[in-house]
């Protein structure tokens, strides 16, 4: 389907990134209706907060900035050094309206940096949204300055529905722009997000490919500030979007061991002003004479240019040459190979899915006296209670469920912001927008829980249209929750607009104490094209593309969070026409999963690096010296974490994957990947995956992902029941307890010391398991401390049909002294 055309407001600092992001908006067919800029306030008086927004019409003749002041002129020689806004070069910004033919809206920056956290929390801004409350204009966070500016734009251009910015690696900047955009109902666009680490069409791409792409697009960006040991005032007014400029800047910074991203100015090493661009954007060019550029030295190696006497100059009429706006490739090289591999006939494919390689635990062979400890996680299932009428609306039913969630959390002295992840099962996916509206009211703070959403149709209990499951750490567990919530459209991965994060990252606990291991819960991934948020067009190969593209989304999020291995996963498929088709889909997903876990090759991993916020507030980067701050992308899987035996048997390192047939998925997708847990902060040789084909109960088998720390074993278990005869759910639960004990014995754990452990997640093929909802009905809390996922069928990686899956978390620690 054609990409939706948006009416865009472009946030401009004058720098290269904001202009190149704007070019990508035009490249995608969006219409730029206005430019918006914030500039330094001339004073801190309360009156500054009430000054109207300046509007510069493209046809208006704008006076050149006044001549540079002589002598002491502190106001003329002040740069805010803001993490949020570039202010150097703001004197020439009024010329952009006539230069581009787009109206420019300008407002003074109100307030200062009050909120230093990486992920912006607008609810914590006590001064209010207007940007004028509080103790004068300095009594609010500078982020809120965008609100009155953009409201003024919307008053003139009510058709505007999107906001673009030039954030590349700075979560600090991106989350602030997203916060303001979404409060105003605007779609945030950050086409440059993670651009340097995405696959480039250029075969010779390096860390400065973005600058080369800007040059190829015709942007002329000049350096107007330097603030790095590698750059000095001799680099001021350098054209950084030229081959010579790129080479000079890169060479200067490398001599001082600068962090990755430095050659793009991402750590504040330099700032730029754009004076010209392609004819689609710049009708006239900005000229600043040499006499209008004066060096201001701040000290500490920082200097910048104060500009005056700028003017516009007509450009020569050019032919019909098309502007080159380079898009990153859709697929990473690894996933391009996976896509090619799954397209081959079966005999020509690579290593078959091999998560069923039996073995014994090396790590647990040294197991001393231990006992099972509390892992500090609470699970609950929520359905509308038995007293709710069967004809209740979906909004009211969701409201009842949300009320039950609030009551449960309050009883445990918890807040919705502490929830780690949720699963929502709907009867009808068409109800999703209404459910989202009520569900979203739970979350007002940054980084809401990650979420899986599926529809199971008639498999939900009669009269019920929603089931909700949540996982939340016990209130007694120490804090340490982190998250990733990208809400902007980009080329990186789908934006998560609304009340769910891409991933939530929490400590793994033993007896309420952190173990040093961290667990990451990633949201379900469907195969949206990130830049347009649409599905790939239908074709004979679209299923393969959907499977591999959504798997790549999962991998990119995993690598951004530095996940080193997955414990297990399922891939949900919308109900196909036949059982044979479902079997083929399961085999396709199994092949993609196995290939993604193939042993590493010699390909270089892309690199990422710290942004300006990291350099000041993240201890990892606060004392950069030669070589520090250079961080390679975490390999996934990270083979170094596995025992040497498993490294020598790579087919044994593939976590178990299962394909689950449900009714439908969000956006009409055919596929959704759900990785159960991602593990990180693992040392070398401390993990293994063990398959136990016989657990002492007929029809059951198990897999265990085992991680050993100095005093703790964290074990993530999946038990699977074959698809033999039909069983009652009560019978399945009885066998499950025995199967769990038998599987633990199979890896060397003494069953005599094992308490009764409930699974935290069960998948049940309701053609094979009867009365699965019996325990869940009659209680507002679902009557069970685990999630029940009803399915039409469950398949192994080889396409074999299964009756039930059950997932467990077990933490073994030393016996109490």
C-alpha positions in Angstrom: 0.0 0.0 0.0 1.3 3.5 -0.7 2.9 5.4 2.2 0.7 7.7 4.1 1.5 11.4 3.3 2.1 13.4 6.4 2.2 17.2 6.9 5.4 17.8 8.7 6.7 20.5 11.1 10.5 20.4 11.0 12.4 21.2 14.1 15.5 23.1 13.0 18.6 24.1 14.8 20.3 25.0 11.6 22.6 22.0 11.9 23.3 19.2 9.4 21.2 16.5 11.2 18.0 18.4 11.3 18.2 19.4 7.7 19.1 15.9 6.5 16.2 14.5 8.5 14.0 17.0 6.7 15.3 15.8 3.4 14.3 12.3 4.3 10.8 13.5 5.1 10.6 15.0 1.5 12.1 11.8 0.2 9.2 9.8 1.7 6.6 12.1 0.0 5.7 14.0 3.1 4.9 17.7 2.9 6.8 20.2 5.0 4.4 22.9 6.2 6.6 24.8 8.6 10.0 25.1 10.1 10.3 25.6 13.9 13.3 26.9 15.8 14.2 27.8 19.4 16.9 30.3 20.1 18.5 31.7 23.3 16.5 34.1 25.4 18.0 37.6 25.7 17.2 37.8 29.4 15.7 35.8 32.2 12.9 38.1 33.1 9.3 36.8 33.5 8.3 38.9 30.5 10.5 36.7 28.3 8.0 33.9 28.9 5.1 35.9 27.4 6.8 37.1 24.2 4.9 36.0 21.2 6.2 33.4 18.7 7.9 35.1 15.7 6.7 34.1 12.3 8.9 34.6 9.3 7.1 34.5 6.0 9.1 33.2 3.0 8.2 36.3 1.0 9.3 38.6 3.9 12.5 40.5 3.5 14.5 39.7 6.7 17.1 42.1 7.8 20.6 40.7 8.1 21.9 40.2 11.7 23.5 43.3 13.1 27.2 43.9 13.0 29.2 42.0 15.6 29.6 43.9 18.8 33.0 45.2 19.9 34.5 44.9 23.3 32.8 43.1 26.1 29.4 41.7 25.0 28.5 38.8 27.2 25.0 38.3 25.6 26.4 38.2 22.1 29.1 35.7 23.2 27.1 33.2 25.1 26.3 29.7 24.0 23.8 27.8 26.1 25.8 24.5 25.7 22.4 22.8 25.9 22.1 19.0 25.6 18.8 19.6 23.9 19.2 22.6 21.5 22.0 23.9 19.3 22.2 27.6 19.6 25.4 28.5 17.9 24.6 30.2 14.5 21.1 31.1 15.5 21.6 34.6 14.1 21.2 33.3 10.5 18.1 31.2 11.2 15.6 33.9 10.1 17.0 33.6 6.6 15.9 30.0 6.2 12.2 30.9 5.5 13.1 32.8 2.3 15.9 30.3 1.5 13.5 27.3 1.6 10.2 28.9 0.8 8.7 27.4 4.0 7.4 29.6 6.8 9.6 29.7 9.9 8.3 30.0 13.5 10.8 31.1 16.2 10.6 31.4 19.9 13.0 32.0 22.7 14.1 29.1 24.8 12.3 29.2 28.1 13.8 27.7 31.2 16.9 25.6 31.6 17.9 22.0 32.0 16.1 20.8 35.1 15.4 17.1 34.1 18.7 15.3 33.6 17.3 11.8 33.3 17.9 10.1 29.9 14.2 9.2 29.4 12.1 12.3 29.7 9.2 12.2 32.2 6.8 15.0 31.3 4.6 14.1 34.3 7.4 15.1 36.6 7.6 18.6 35.1 5.9 20.5 37.9 5.9 23.8 36.0 3.1 22.5 33.7 2.9 22.2 29.9 2.5 25.9 29.0 6.2 26.6 29.5 5.3 29.8 31.4 4.5 28.6 34.9 6.9 28.3 37.7 9.5 30.7 39.1 10.0 32.8 35.9 11.1 31.3 32.6 14.1 29.6 34.3 11.7 27.7 36.5 10.8 25.1 33.8 12.7 22.6 31.9 13.9 23.8 28.5 12.1 20.9 26.8 8.8 22.4 27.5 9.7 25.4 25.3 8.7 23.3 22.3 5.0 23.3 23.4 4.1 26.9 22.9 6.2 27.1 19.8 4.4 24.1 18.2 1.0 25.2 19.4 1.6 28.5 17.5 2.5 26.5 14.4 -0.6 24.3 14.7 -2.8 27.4 15.1 -1.6 28.6 11.7 -1.3 25.1 10.2 -4.0 22.8 11.7 -3.3 20.3 8.9 0.1 19.5 10.5 0.2 16.0 11.9 3.9 15.1 12.2 7.1 16.5 13.7 10.6 15.6 12.4 13.9 16.0 14.2 17.5 15.0 13.6 18.3 12.8 16.5 20.9 10.1 15.6 22.2 8.4 18.7 20.9 10.6 21.5 18.1 9.0 23.5 18.1 12.2 25.6 17.0 14.3 22.6 14.7 11.8 21.0 12.6 11.1 24.1 12.1 14.8 24.7 10.9 15.5 21.1 8.7 12.4 21.3 7.2 13.5 24.6 6.2 16.9 23.2 5.1 15.6 19.8 2.8 12.9 21.2 1.2 15.3 23.7 0.2 17.5 20.7 -1.0 14.5 18.7 1.9 14.7 16.2 3.7 11.7 14.7 7.4 11.8 15.6 9.8 11.3 12.7 13.5 10.5 13.4 14.7 9.1 10.1 18.3 9.4 11.2 17.9 7.3 14.4 20.6 4.7 14.5 21.5 5.6 10.9 25.3 5.1 11.4 24.9 1.5 12.5 22.4 0.5 9.8 23.4 -1.3 6.6 24.5 1.2 3.9 24.1 0.6 0.2 27.6 1.9 -0.2 30.1 -1.1 -0.2 32.8 1.1 1.3 30.7 2.5 4.2 32.5 3.6 7.3 31.8 5.5 10.5 31.4 8.8 8.5 29.1 7.4 5.8 26.4 9.7 7.1 28.5 12.8 6.3 29.2 11.3 2.8 25.5 10.7 2.3 24.7 14.3 3.3 27.3 15.5 0.8 25.8 13.4 -1.9 22.4 14.9 -1.2 23.9 18.4 -1.7 23.9 19.7 1.8 26.6 22.2 2.6 27.2 22.2 6.3 29.9 24.4 7.9 31.5 23.8 11.3 30.6 26.7 13.7 31.7 25.2 17.0 34.5 22.9 18.1 34.6 21.4 21.6 37.0 18.5 21.4 40.7 17.8 22.1 41.0 16.7 18.5 39.5 19.9 16.9 40.6 23.5 17.2 39.5 26.8 15.8 41.3 26.1 12.6 38.4 23.7 11.8 35.8 26.5 12.1 33.9 27.1 8.9 35.2 23.8 7.5 32.8 22.3 5.1 32.2 19.0 6.9 30.0 17.6 4.1 32.9 17.4 1.7 35.4 14.7 1.1 38.3 16.9 2.4 36.3 18.1 5.4 35.2 14.6 6.3 38.8 13.3 6.1 40.2 16.2 8.1 37.7 15.9 11.0 38.0 12.2 11.2 41.8 12.2 11.2 41.9 14.9 13.9 39.5 13.1 16.2 41.1 9.7 15.8 44.5 11.1 16.9 42.9 11.6 20.3 41.1 8.3 20.5 37.7 9.8 20.3 34.6 7.6 20.9 32.6 6.2 18.0 30.1 8.8 16.7 32.6 11.6 17.4 33.3 12.1 13.7 29.6 12.9 13.3 29.6 15.3 16.2 27.4 13.1 18.3 29.3 13.7 21.5 29.2 17.5 21.0 32.7 17.5 19.4 31.5 20.0 16.8 28.3 21.8 15.6 27.4 22.9 12.2 25.2 25.4 10.3 23.7 24.5 6.9 24.1 27.2 4.2 22.9 25.4 1.1 21.2 22.3 0.0 19.5 20.6 -3.0 16.9 22.6 -5.0 14.0 20.7 -3.6 14.8 22.4 -0.3 17.0 25.4 -0.8 15.8 27.9 -3.4 18.5 30.4 -2.4 21.8 29.9 -0.5 23.0 31.6 2.7 26.2 33.5 2.5 28.2 34.7 5.5 31.2 36.8 4.6 34.6 36.2 6.3 34.2 39.6 8.0 31.0 38.3 9.5 32.6 35.4 11.3 34.2 36.1 14.6 35.8 33.4 16.8 34.6 33.3 20.4 36.8 31.3 22.7 35.1 29.8 25.7 38.1 28.1 27.2 38.7 24.4 27.8 39.3 23.8 24.1 35.9 25.1 23.1 35.4 27.9 20.5 32.7 29.0 18.2 31.7 31.5 15.6 29.5 34.5 16.1 27.9 35.3 12.8 26.6 38.6 11.3 26.0 40.2 7.9 24.6 37.0 6.5 22.6 37.4 3.3 20.8 35.3 0.7 22.2 34.7 -2.7 20.4 33.4 -5.8 21.5 30.0 -7.0 22.3 29.1 -10.6 19.4 27.3 -12.4 20.2 23.6 -12.5 18.9 20.8 -14.7 16.5 18.0 -13.6 19.2 16.1 -11.7 17.5 14.1 -8.9 18.6 14.7 -5.4 20.2 11.5 -3.9 18.8 10.8 -0.5 20.4 7.5 0.6 18.2 5.1 2.6 19.8 2.4 4.7 19.2 -1.1 3.3 16.1 -2.9 4.8 18.0 -6.0 5.9 21.3 -6.4 7.7 23.7 -8.7 5.9 23.0 -11.5 8.4 19.3 -11.4 7.8 19.7 -11.1 4.1 21.5 -14.4 4.2 18.7 -15.9 6.4 16.2 -14.7 3.8 18.1 -16.4 1.1 18.6 -19.6 3.1 14.9 -20.0 3.9 14.0 -19.6 0.3 16.0 -22.7 -0.7 14.4 -26.1 -1.1 14.7 -28.2 2.1 17.7 -30.4 1.0 19.7 -27.3 0.1 19.1 -25.4 3.3 21.7 -24.9 6.0 21.9 -26.8 9.3 18.5 -28.0 10.3 16.8 -26.9 13.5 18.7 -28.7 16.2 17.4 -27.6 19.6 16.7 -31.3 20.3 20.3 -32.3 20.8 20.4 -34.3 24.1 23.2 -33.6 26.5 24.1 -33.4 30.2 24.8 -30.3 32.2 28.5 -29.4 32.7 27.7 -26.5 35.1 25.4 -28.5 37.4 27.9 -31.3 37.6 29.5 -29.3 40.3 26.3 -28.5 42.1 26.6 -28.4 45.9 23.8 -28.2 48.5 21.2 -25.7 47.2 17.6 -24.8 47.6 15.1 -23.0 45.4 14.9 -19.3 46.2 12.2 -16.7 45.4 13.1 -15.0 42.1 11.2 -11.9 43.2 8.7 -11.8 40.3 4.9 -11.9 40.6 2.6 -13.1 37.9 -1.1 -12.6 37.7 -3.9 -13.3 35.2 -6.9 -11.0 34.9 -10.3 -11.6 33.4 -13.5 -9.6 34.0 -15.0 -11.2 37.1 -17.8 -13.7 37.0 -20.4 -11.1 38.0 -19.8 -9.0 34.9 -22.6 -9.3 32.3 -21.8 -11.3 29.2 -23.0 -8.4 27.0 -20.7 -5.8 28.5 -18.9 -3.5 26.0 -15.2 -4.2 25.3 -14.4 -0.8 26.8 -16.2 -1.5 30.0 -14.7 -5.0 30.2 -11.2 -3.6 29.8 -12.0 -1.0 32.4 -13.0 -3.8 34.9 -9.7 -5.6 34.1 -7.7 -2.4 34.5 -9.4 -1.8 37.9 -8.5 -5.3 39.0 -4.9 -4.6 38.0 -4.8 -1.4 40.0 -6.3 -3.2 43.0 -3.8 -6.0 42.8 -0.8 -3.6 42.5 -2.0 -1.5 45.4 -2.3 -4.7 47.6 1.3 -5.4 46.9 2.5 -1.7 47.4 3.3 -1.5 43.7 2.8 1.1 41.0 1.9 0.4 37.3 5.2 1.9 36.3 7.0 -1.1 37.9 5.3 -3.7 35.7 7.8 -5.5 33.5 5.7 -7.0 30.7 2.2 -7.8 29.8 0.3 -10.2 27.5 -3.1 -9.2 26.1 -5.3 -11.8 24.5 -8.4 -10.4 22.6 -11.4 -12.2 21.1 -11.4 -9.7 18.2 -8.4 -7.8 17.1 -10.8 -5.0 15.9 -11.2 -4.2 19.5 -7.6 -3.3 19.9 -7.9 0.5 19.7 -10.6 0.6 22.3 -8.6 -1.7 24.6 -5.5 0.4 24.1 -7.3 3.5 25.2 -8.3 2.1 28.6 -5.1 0.0 29.1 -3.0 3.1 28.4 -4.5 5.0 31.3 -2.4 2.7 33.6 0.9 4.3 32.4 1.9 7.9 32.7 5.7 7.5 33.3 8.4 6.7 30.7 9.1 3.1 29.6 5.8 1.4 30.1 6.0 -2.5 30.2 6.7 -4.4 27.0 3.7 -6.2 25.6 2.5 -9.1 23.5 -0.9 -8.7 21.8 -2.7 -11.5 20.0 -6.3 -12.5 19.2 -7.4 -16.1 20.0 -11.0 -15.6 18.8 -13.4 -18.2 20.2 -10.7 -19.8 22.4 -11.3 -17.2 25.1 -13.9 -18.1 27.8 -17.5 -17.6 26.7 -18.7 -14.1 27.3 -15.2 -12.7 27.7 -13.4 -10.6 25.1 -10.0 -9.9 26.9 -7.5 -11.6 29.2 -4.5 -9.7 30.5 -1.4 -11.1 32.2 1.3 -9.2 33.9 4.7 -9.7 35.5 6.0 -7.3 38.1 8.9 -7.5 40.6 8.1 -7.8 44.2 8.1 -4.4 46.0 10.9 -5.7 48.2 13.3 -6.2 45.3 15.7 -3.4 44.8 15.1 -1.1 41.9 17.1 -1.3 38.7 14.5 -1.3 36.0 15.5 0.1 32.6 13.8 0.3 29.3 13.9 1.1 25.6 10.9 3.0 24.1 11.4 4.4 20.6 8.2 6.1 19.5 9.6 7.8 16.3 9.5 6.4 12.8 13.0 5.6 11.6 14.8 3.0 9.5 15.9 1.1 12.6 12.9 -0.9 13.9 9.1 -0.2 14.2 8.1 2.7 16.4 6.1 1.7 19.5 3.5 4.5 19.6 1.4 4.1 22.7 1.6 2.3 26.1 4.3 -0.3 25.5 8.1 -0.3 25.3 10.3 -2.2 22.9 11.9 -3.8 25.9 12.2 -3.7 29.7 15.4 -4.7 31.5 15.4 -5.9 35.1 17.9 -7.6 37.5 17.6 -11.4 38.1 17.0 -11.8 41.8 17.7 -14.6 44.3 16.0 -14.3 47.6 15.2 -10.7 46.7 18.9 -9.9 46.1 20.3 -9.1 42.7 22.5 -11.8 41.2 24.4 -9.6 38.7 22.5 -11.2 35.7 19.9 -9.1 34.0 16.7 -10.3 32.2 15.2 -8.4 29.2 11.6 -8.8 28.2 11.1 -7.7 24.6 7.7 -6.7 23.1 6.2 -8.9 20.3 7.7 -8.0 16.9 5.6 -7.9 13.8 7.1 -7.2 10.3 6.3 -3.5 9.9 8.5 -1.6 7.5 10.0 0.9 10.1 10.1 4.0 7.9 6.4 3.8 6.9 5.0 1.6 9.7 3.2 -0.5 7.1 3.4 -4.2 6.2 5.3 -5.4 3.2 3.1 -5.6 0.1 1.5 -9.1 -0.5 3.6 -11.3 -2.8 4.6 -14.9 -3.3 7.5 -14.3 -1.0 5.9 -12.0 1.5 5.6 -14.7 4.2 9.3 -15.4 4.1 10.0 -11.6 4.3 7.6 -11.2 7.2 9.2 -14.0 9.2 12.7 -12.8 8.6 12.0 -9.0 8.9 10.2 -9.4 12.2 13.0 -11.6 13.5 15.5 -8.9 12.5 13.4 -6.4 14.6 13.8 -8.7 17.6 17.6 -9.0 17.0 18.1 -5.2 16.6 16.3 -4.6 19.9 18.2 -7.4 21.5 21.5 -6.0 20.4 20.6 -2.5 21.5 19.9 -3.8 25.0 23.1 -6.0 24.8 21.3 -9.3 25.1 23.7 -12.2 24.9 21.2 -15.1 24.5 17.5 -16.0 24.4 16.1 -18.6 26.7 13.3 -19.7 24.4 10.8 -18.2 22.0 7.5 -18.7 20.2 6.4 -17.3 16.9 2.7 -16.7 16.5 1.0 -17.3 13.2 -2.4 -16.0 12.2 -4.6 -19.0 11.5 -3.8 -20.5 8.1 -6.1 -22.4 5.7 -4.9 -25.9 6.6 -2.8 -27.9 9.1 -0.3 -28.6 6.3 0.2 -24.9 5.8 0.8 -24.4 9.5 3.4 -27.1 9.5 5.2 -25.4 6.6 5.1 -22.1 8.5 6.6 -23.7 11.6 9.4 -25.3 9.6 10.1 -21.9 7.9 10.3 -20.1 11.3 12.5 -23.0 12.7 14.9 -22.6 9.9 15.2 -18.9 10.3 15.7 -19.2 14.0 18.4 -21.9 13.6 20.2 -19.9 11.0 20.1 -16.8 13.2 21.9 -18.9 15.8 24.6 -20.2 13.4 28.2 -19.9 14.6 29.8 -16.5 14.0 31.6 -15.7 10.8 34.3 -13.1 10.1 31.9 -10.2 9.4 32.7 -7.1 11.3 30.0 -5.9 13.6 28.7 -2.4 13.3 29.7 0.0 16.1 27.8 2.4 18.2 28.9 5.0 20.7 27.9 7.4 23.5 25.9 10.6 23.0 26.5 13.9 24.8 24.2 12.9 27.7 26.2 9.7 28.2 29.5 11.6 28.2 28.3 13.7 31.2 25.9 11.5 33.1 26.7 7.9 32.3 29.6 6.6 34.4 30.7 4.3 31.7 31.7 7.2 29.5 32.5 10.0 31.9 36.2 9.6 31.8 37.0 8.9 28.2 40.6 8.3 27.3 42.2 6.7 24.3 40.1 3.8 23.2 37.4 4.2 25.8 33.8 4.7 24.8 34.3 2.6 21.7 31.6 0.0 22.0 31.0 -2.8 19.5 27.6 -4.1 19.0 27.0 -7.1 21.3 27.0 -10.3 19.3 23.7 -12.2 19.6 24.1 -15.0 20.4 27.3 -14.3 22.3 29.1 -17.6 22.0 31.7 -16.7 24.6 29.1 -17.2 27.4 28.6 -20.9 26.7 30.7 -23.7 28.1 33.5 -24.9 25.9 31.7 -28.2 25.3 28.7 -26.3 23.9 30.9 -24.0 21.8 32.3 -27.1 20.2 28.7 -28.4 19.5 27.0 -25.3 18.1 23.8 -27.1 17.2 23.2 -27.7 20.9 23.2 -23.9 21.6 20.0 -23.2 19.7 17.3 -22.2 22.2 14.0 -24.0 21.8 11.4 -22.3 19.4 7.8 -23.2 18.9 5.2 -22.0 16.4 1.7 -21.2 17.8 -1.4 -20.9 15.8 -3.8 -18.2 16.9 -6.7 -16.3 15.3 -5.1 -13.0 14.2 -2.4 -10.5 15.0 -2.1 -6.6 15.1 -2.2 -4.8 11.8 -3.2 -7.9 9.9 0.3 -9.4 10.2 0.9 -13.0 9.5 3.6 -13.4 12.1 4.7 -12.1 15.5 7.9 -13.1 17.4 7.8 -13.5 21.2 11.2 -14.1 22.8 10.5 -15.1 26.4 13.6 -13.8 28.1 16.8 -12.3 26.9 19.8 -12.6 29.3 22.7 -10.1 29.6 25.7 -9.3 31.8 26.9 -12.9 31.5 30.5 -13.7 31.8 32.5 -16.2 29.7 31.7 -19.9 30.0 28.8 -19.6 32.5 25.8 -20.6 30.3 24.5 -23.8 28.6 21.3 -25.1 27.0 20.4 -28.7 27.9 17.8 -30.8 26.3 16.2 -33.6 28.3 14.3 -36.0 26.1 12.9 -38.2 28.9 11.6 -36.6 32.1 9.9 -39.6 33.6 6.3 -38.8 32.5 5.1 -40.2 29.2 4.9 -37.7 26.3 6.8 -34.8 28.1 10.3 -33.5 27.3 12.3 -30.5 28.4 14.9 -27.8 27.7 16.8 -25.8 30.2 18.9 -22.6 29.8 21.2 -22.6 32.8 23.4 -19.7 33.9 25.8 -19.9 36.8 27.1 -17.0 38.9 29.4 -17.2 41.9 26.6 -18.5 44.2 23.5 -18.8 42.1 22.1 -20.9 39.3 19.3 -19.3 37.2 17.4 -22.0 35.2 14.9 -21.2 32.5 12.8 -24.3 31.6 10.4 -25.2 28.8 8.4 -28.4 29.0 6.6 -29.7 26.0 3.8 -32.4 25.8 3.3 -34.3 22.6 0.0 -34.3 20.8 -1.2 -37.7 21.9 -4.6 -38.3 23.4 -6.9 -35.5 24.7 -6.4 -34.7 28.4 -8.1 -32.5 30.9 -6.3 -29.4 32.1 -6.3 -30.8 35.7 -4.6 -33.9 34.4 -2.1 -31.9 32.5 -1.2 -29.9 35.6 -0.8 -33.0 37.6 1.6 -34.5 35.1 3.3 -31.2 34.7 4.5 -31.1 38.3 6.0 -34.6 37.9 7.6 -33.7 34.5 9.2 -30.5 36.0 10.7 -32.6 38.8 11.9 -35.2 36.4 13.4 -32.7 34.1 15.3 -31.1 36.9 16.6 -34.5 38.0 17.7 -35.0 34.4 20.1 -32.0 34.7 21.5 -33.0 38.1 19.2 -31.2 40.6 18.1 -33.2 43.6 14.3 -33.5 43.3 13.9 -34.1 47.0 14.7 -30.4 47.6 12.4 -29.0 45.0 9.2 -27.3 46.2 6.0 -27.3 44.0 6.7 -24.7 41.4 4.0 -23.2 39.1 4.8 -22.4 35.5 4.6 -18.7 34.7 3.3 -19.3 31.2 1.3 -22.1 29.6 0.4 -22.6 25.9 -2.4 -25.1 25.5 -3.8 -26.5 22.2 -7.5 -26.5 23.2 -8.1 -29.4 20.8 -5.8 -31.5 23.0 -6.4 -29.9 26.4 -9.9 -29.6 27.8 -11.3 -27.3 30.5 -8.2 -25.0 30.3 -10.2 -22.0 31.6 -11.9 -23.7 34.5 -9.4 -22.5 37.1 -9.3 -19.0 35.6 -13.0 -18.2 35.9 -14.8 -17.0 38.9 -12.1 -14.6 40.1 -11.2 -11.0 39.1 -7.6 -12.1 39.2 -8.1 -15.1 36.9 -7.6 -17.6 39.8 -4.1 -18.5 38.7 -0.6 -17.1 39.0 0.3 -17.8 35.4 -0.6 -16.8 31.9 -2.8 -19.2 29.9 -2.3 -18.9 26.1 -5.0 -20.8 24.3 -4.0 -22.0 20.8 -5.4 -23.8 17.8 -2.2 -25.7 17.4 1.5 -25.7 18.6 4.4 -26.9 16.5 8.0 -27.7 17.2 10.9 -26.3 15.0 10.5 -29.4 12.8 6.7 -28.9 12.4 5.7 -31.7 14.8 2.4 -31.0 16.5 2.4 -30.6 20.3 -0.3 -30.4 22.9 1.0 -28.1 25.6 4.0 -25.9 26.5 4.9 -24.8 30.1 7.6 -22.3 31.0 9.3 -22.1 34.4 11.9 -19.9 36.1 14.0 -21.4 38.9 16.7 -19.8 41.0 18.9 -22.1 43.0 21.1 -20.6 45.7 23.1 -21.8 48.7 21.4 -23.3 51.7 20.8 -20.8 54.5 23.5 -21.0 57.0 
